[in-house]
Amino acid sequence: MESLFAGMFSPEWFAALSGIILLDLILSGDNAILIALACKNLPEHNRGKAILVGGMGAVGIRIVCTLFATGLLALPYLEFVGGALLLYIAVKLLVDHKGEEKSEAPASFWGAIRTILIADFVMSIDNVLSLAGVANTVPEGKWSLIIVGLLISIPIVLFGAQFFLLLMKKIPALVYAGAALLGFTAAKLMVADKGLGAGLEPYSLFMEVGFVVLVLGLGYWLNHRSKGEAAKES
């Protein structure tokens, strides 16, 4: 158990945990909307139970996928690929705020659970990769960081995400803060890669700053272009 708790409560550990909590809050908004839509047609006495069972099942899926992804990121070249994917996720976080497709929610308890689990598995790629990526940036305490981060994600997914989604609409800067953190984490991942990291190490500071600027600049440009096209169509 010493290896599990090694590095806990260090400044680097707390910094990484803060990043995980911020990303969990931001990236769990869509999952909370999904759970609410899947349960809205259920009888009143089944809604709370379906939210609890579906939410816990979704977190369980995320735990398994995160542990698997974290192990993969320890292999050569995969941290570099993971960093590239994080850049895509960071930009997507800023520009992919389309309205959810409206479909009839399932009326049965297990139908709602099935909808939550299947859709959450598809939607959780960004959550899983983000958590695994941030955890791999600390020298020690990776597994304790993953366990604590996932435990914290349970109440966030079940209760807090919908509230934060409303707050995020009022304070858009929180979305940009999360995207910037992903860009920074992408650079850290690439530099830590077992195959290419040694060659990238001298450029680590340039990559960290450059990726943050790239994500924020590209996200702003794409949003501005989308608004321009919408204005022309109207």
C-alpha positions, 0 to 999 in steps of 0.5 A: 500500500505504500506505493498507492499512497506515495506522493499524496498531499504534495503540492504537485498532487493537490495541483493535479487534483484541482485540475481534475475537479475543474475538468470533472465539473466542466465535462460532466455537464452533458452527462447530467443533461443525459441522465435528466432526459433519460429519466424525465418520463419515468414515474415520480417514485422511480426517477430518483432511483434511476438517477442513482443507479444510472449515475453510479453505473456510469461512474463505474464504467468511467473507473474501469475505462480510466484505469485502462487508459492510464495503463495504456498511457505508460506505453511508448508513443501513446502519451504523445498520441494522447496529448494530440487527442487532448488538443482536439478535446480542448478545442471541441470543448470550446466550440461543441455547444450545439443543442442536444437532439430531442428524442423521446426518453424511455418510459421504463426504469431499465430502459432509462438505465440502459440509455444512461449507460450506453450513452455515457460510455460513448460520451465519457472519452473526454472525461477518461482521457482528461483524468488519465492525462492529468494523473500522468503529469505527477511524479508520484501518487498517480493511483491515489490521485485517480482514486480520489478524483473518481470518488469526487466525481460521484457527487459531481455527476449525481448532483452538481453537474446540472448546477454547474452547467447553469453557472458555466452559461453565466461565466463562460470563462470557466469553459476557457479555463478548462480548455486551457488546462487541457492544452497545457496537459497535452503538452505535459503528456507529449513531453513525458512520452516514453518514446519521443519525450526526450527530444521534446524536453528542451521545448517543454515551456514553448509547447505548454504556452503554445498549446494554451494559446493555440487552443484558446485562439483556435476556439475563439476563431471557430466560435467567431466564424460560426456566429458569422455564418449563422448571422448570414443565414438569418 
